[in-house]
Amino acid sequence: MFALSRAFSTHHARRASLLTRMVDAEAMSRQRRALSQLDPHLRRDIGLSDGEIETELRRTLWDVPANWRR
């Protein structure tokens, strides 16, 4: 019984992890879209150049900050 419970728990954790990653990926996509739509004066306010923003926008969906992958 314990082995079945443990297997179910592991499977559930993987599904939760996948769901979490999907939610995180959507959040990253939303943030990058918002970043692309900032006015130039707001870009300067947050300290990012147009080149830095373009680099961020070209990153792949799964290329997220390291602390998101923990």
C-alpha positions as CSV (number, residue, x, y, z in Angstrom):
1,M,0.0,0.0,0.0
2,F,2.8,2.4,0.9
3,A,4.5,1.8,-2.5
4,L,1.3,2.7,-4.4
5,S,0.8,5.8,-2.3
6,R,4.3,6.9,-2.9
7,A,4.0,6.3,-6.6
8,F,0.8,8.3,-6.7
9,S,2.4,11.1,-4.7
10,T,5.4,11.2,-7.1
11,H,3.1,11.2,-10.2
12,H,1.0,14.0,-8.6
13,A,4.2,16.0,-7.8
14,R,5.3,15.7,-11.5
15,R,1.9,16.9,-12.7
16,A,1.9,19.8,-10.3
17,S,5.5,20.6,-11.4
18,L,4.4,20.6,-15.0
19,L,1.4,22.8,-14.3
20,T,3.6,25.2,-12.3
21,R,6.1,25.4,-15.2
22,M,3.3,26.1,-17.7
23,V,1.9,28.8,-15.5
24,D,5.4,30.3,-15.1
25,A,6.0,30.2,-18.8
26,E,2.7,32.0,-19.4
27,A,3.7,34.6,-16.8
28,M,7.1,35.1,-18.5
29,S,5.4,35.5,-21.9
30,R,3.0,38.1,-20.5
31,Q,5.9,40.0,-18.8
32,R,7.9,40.0,-22.0
33,R,4.9,41.3,-24.0
34,A,4.4,44.1,-21.4
35,L,8.1,45.0,-21.6
36,S,7.9,45.3,-25.4
37,Q,5.1,47.8,-25.1
38,L,6.7,50.2,-22.6
39,D,7.2,53.8,-23.7
40,P,10.8,54.9,-24.1
41,H,10.7,57.0,-21.0
42,L,9.5,54.0,-18.9
43,R,12.3,51.9,-20.4
44,R,14.8,54.4,-19.2
45,D,13.1,54.6,-15.8
46,I,13.7,50.9,-15.2
47,G,17.3,51.2,-16.5
48,L,17.0,49.0,-19.6
49,S,18.3,50.0,-23.1
50,D,16.4,49.2,-26.2
51,G,19.1,46.5,-27.0
52,E,18.7,44.8,-23.6
53,I,14.9,44.7,-24.1
54,E,15.3,43.3,-27.6
55,T,17.6,40.6,-26.3
56,E,15.1,39.7,-23.6
57,L,12.3,39.5,-26.2
58,R,14.3,37.1,-28.4
59,R,14.8,34.7,-25.6
60,T,12.9,31.4,-25.9
61,L,9.9,30.6,-23.8
62,W,11.8,28.1,-21.6
63,D,14.7,30.5,-21.1
64,V,13.6,31.9,-17.7
65,P,15.5,33.2,-14.7
66,A,17.4,30.5,-12.7
67,N,15.4,31.1,-9.6
68,W,12.2,30.0,-11.5
69,R,13.7,26.6,-12.2
70,R,14.3,25.6,-8.6
